[in-house]
């Protein structure tokens, strides 16, 4: 049961990871017209401020959580107030279950170090992408794509099928190979030369395997690799 709970928590974290990465792609997919450097700078400041509140002002962060919970409860009460009496009990029970489900999923997703030190993975991811944008300009998108693809694939395949653990590494051989194949496939679809795509995927996957904080290093290594290999601008 404990193992299953850990697996569910890890898979939920990877879903959240992919959603987070999509927010990093926003300057490149035309949703808003804002220069990438400005966008990532704003994100970095916001993430740092929020993380600082979580770490240095835990009481304030709890108060904010309580505030949003109270607002959510008032919304539910409003819905119930306008609901016809015959359906009120059913809707109330459904909303209560939904509330419990959301809270359970959040608890599953949080790692122990995040409860103490805040969501440093998000901060590191934004810093990694911001630094890539400063150093490698348009090649930053390679780093974001790599960050989106490699970690979820490597972790998911590693959890489900990983058998060979590599020395001094954070993951499995099966997960790393799957990540290389997955990123290579996506880059090839985007008209990147197959040899170049394989090399970018290989270096980025090795970074994920051996890095202490891969959210920081994967964007940098993938963007640097694309730049040095003269990959096409996506």
C-alpha positions in Angstrom: 0.0 0.0 0.0 2.8 2.4 0.9 4.6 1.7 -2.4 1.4 2.3 -4.3 0.9 5.6 -2.6 4.4 6.6 -3.4 3.9 5.7 -7.0 0.7 7.7 -7.2 2.4 10.7 -5.6 5.3 10.5 -8.1 3.0 10.3 -11.1 0.9 13.2 -9.8 4.1 15.3 -9.4 5.1 14.5 -13.0 1.7 15.7 -14.3 2.2 18.9 -12.3 5.7 19.1 -13.8 4.4 19.0 -17.3 1.8 21.6 -16.6 4.5 23.8 -15.1 6.7 23.4 -18.2 3.8 24.4 -20.4 3.8 27.8 -18.6 7.4 28.1 -19.5 6.6 27.6 -23.2 4.1 30.5 -23.3 6.5 33.1 -24.8 7.2 30.7 -27.7 3.7 29.6 -28.6 2.1 32.9 -29.2 -0.3 33.0 -26.2 1.0 36.3 -25.1 3.3 38.8 -26.8 6.0 39.3 -24.2 9.7 39.0 -24.6 11.0 35.7 -23.0 13.6 37.4 -20.8 10.9 39.7 -19.3 8.5 36.8 -18.9 11.0 34.6 -17.1 12.3 37.4 -15.0 8.8 38.1 -13.7 8.2 34.4 -13.1 11.5 34.1 -11.2 10.7 37.0 -8.9 7.2 35.7 -8.2 8.4 32.2 -7.5 11.2 33.4 -5.2 8.7 35.6 -3.3 6.2 32.8 -2.9 8.9 30.4 -1.9 10.3 32.9 0.6 6.9 33.2 2.2 6.6 29.4 2.5 10.0 29.1 4.1 10.3 32.3 6.2 6.7 33.0 7.0 5.0 29.6 7.4 2.2 31.1 9.5 1.5 33.6 6.7 1.4 30.8 4.1 -1.0 28.8 6.3 -3.2 31.9 6.6 -3.2 32.2 2.8 -4.2 28.6 2.5 -6.9 29.0 5.0 -8.1 32.1 3.2 -8.5 30.2 -0.1 -10.1 27.3 1.7 -12.7 29.6 3.3 -13.4 31.3 0.0 -13.9 27.8 -1.6 -16.3 26.8 1.2 -18.3 30.0 0.8 -18.6 29.3 -2.9 -19.8 25.8 -2.1 -22.3 27.2 0.4 -23.6 29.6 -2.3 -24.0 26.8 -4.7 -25.9 24.7 -2.1 -28.1 27.7 -1.2 -29.3 28.1 -4.8 -29.8 24.3 -5.3 -33.3 22.8 -5.1 -33.9 20.9 -1.8 -34.2 17.4 -3.4 -30.7 17.7 -4.9 -29.0 19.6 -2.1 -27.8 16.5 -0.2 -26.3 14.8 -3.3 -24.5 17.9 -4.4 -23.2 18.7 -0.9 -21.8 15.1 -0.6 -20.2 15.3 -4.1 -18.6 18.7 -3.4 -17.3 17.4 0.0 -15.7 14.3 -1.7 -14.2 16.5 -4.3 -12.7 18.8 -1.6 -11.2 15.7 0.1 -9.8 14.4 -3.2 -8.1 17.7 -4.0 -6.5 17.8 -0.5 -5.3 14.2 -0.7 -3.7 14.8 -4.1 -1.9 17.8 -2.9 -0.5 15.9 0.1 0.6 13.1 -2.2 2.4 15.5 -4.4 4.4 17.2 -1.7 7.8 15.8 -0.9 9.2 16.0 2.6 11.9 18.5 1.7 9.3 20.7 0.0 7.3 20.9 3.2 10.4 22.3 4.9 12.2 24.2 2.2 9.5 25.2 -0.2 9.0 24.4 -3.8 12.6 24.9 -4.8 12.2 22.7 -7.9 9.9 25.4 -9.5 12.4 28.2 -8.6 15.3 26.2 -10.0 13.4 25.4 -13.2 12.6 29.0 -13.8 16.2 30.1 -13.1 17.5 27.4 -15.4 15.3 28.6 -18.3 15.9 32.3 -17.5 19.7 31.7 -17.6 19.3 29.7 -20.9 17.4 32.7 -22.4 20.2 35.0 -21.4 23.0 32.9 -22.7 21.4 31.1 -25.7 18.5 33.2 -26.8 16.1 31.2 -29.1 17.8 27.9 -28.2 16.1 28.2 -24.9 13.1 26.3 -26.3 15.3 23.2 -26.6 15.9 23.4 -22.8 12.2 23.8 -22.1 11.2 20.9 -24.3 13.9 18.7 -22.7 12.6 19.7 -19.2 9.1 18.9 -20.2 9.9 15.4 -21.7 12.9 13.9 -20.0 12.0 13.9 -16.3 8.4 12.6 -16.6 9.4 9.9 -19.0 12.5 8.8 -17.1 10.6 8.8 -13.8 7.5 7.0 -15.0 9.3 4.3 -16.9 11.8 3.9 -14.0 9.0 3.5 -11.5 7.0 1.0 -13.7 9.7 -0.9 -15.4 13.1 0.1 -14.0 15.2 -2.8 -12.9 18.8 -1.7 -13.6 19.9 1.0 -11.2 23.0 2.9 -12.3 25.8 3.7 -9.9 26.0 7.2 -8.5 22.8 8.0 -10.5 19.3 9.2 -9.5 17.4 6.8 -11.8 17.3 3.6 -13.9 18.8 2.6 -17.2 15.4 1.8 -18.6 14.0 5.2 -17.7 17.1 7.0 -19.1 16.9 5.1 -22.4 13.1 5.8 -22.7 13.8 9.5 -22.1 16.5 9.6 -24.8 14.1 7.9 -27.3 11.2 10.1 -26.3 13.0 13.4 -26.7 14.7 12.3 -29.9 11.3 11.4 -31.4 9.8 14.8 -30.5 12.8 16.8 -31.8 12.8 14.8 -35.0 9.2 15.6 -35.5 10.2 19.3 -35.1 12.5 18.8 -38.1 15.7 18.6 -36.1 18.4 16.4 -37.8 18.2 12.9 -36.2 21.9 12.8 -35.3 21.6 16.2 -33.6 18.4 15.2 -31.9 20.0 12.0 -30.5 23.0 14.0 -29.1 20.9 16.7 -27.5 18.7 14.0 -25.9 21.7 12.0 -24.7 23.4 14.9 -23.0 20.1 16.1 -21.4 19.2 12.6 -20.2 22.6 12.2 -18.7 22.2 15.5 -16.9 18.8 14.3 -15.5 20.4 11.1 -14.4 23.4 12.5 -12.4 22.3 16.0 -11.5 21.4 17.0 -8.0 18.8 19.5 -9.2 17.8 18.6 -12.8 15.2 21.3 -13.1 18.1 23.8 -13.1 20.6 21.9 -15.2 18.5 20.2 -17.9 17.4 23.5 -19.6 21.0 24.8 -19.5 22.6 21.6 -20.9 19.9 21.0 -23.6 20.1 24.6 -24.8 23.9 24.6 -24.8 23.9 21.3 -26.7 21.5 22.7 -29.3 23.6 25.9 -29.6 27.0 24.1 -30.0 25.5 21.6 -32.5 23.9 24.4 -34.6 20.5 22.9 -34.3 17.7 24.7 -36.2 15.9 27.5 -34.4 12.4 26.2 -33.6 
